[in-house]
């Protein structure tokens, strides 16, 4: 199986020279069906930031935030996508 651990940072993130913050920007979660995943999350109270949009490289994306405001997104890719290996 797969396990992903994410730990809270107890310090301020440093700004980089190109106006971005050091650290992670968002976490992408690949799903088989973005529509089914959206319906499941909505039934649990998740509010999405926008509608399902086309993804660069093919497929679809859908952004939302966790209760602490961290940006997350669902991504569905075609089975022949270079991103699906």
CORRANOR-V539216 format. One record per pair of residues at least 24 apart in sequence whose C-alpha atoms are under 6 Angstrom apart, sorted by the first residue. I is the first residue (numbers start at 1). J is the second residue. D is the distance in Angstrom with one decimal. If there is no record, write none. Layout:
i: <I:I>
j: <J:J>
d: <D:D>
This chain:
i: <26:26:27:28:28:28:29:30:30:30:31:32:34>
j: <71:72:72:72:73:74:74:74:75:76:76:76:76>
d: <4.9:5.3:4.9:6.0:4.9:5.8:4.9:5.8:4.8:5.8:5.3:6.0:5.8>
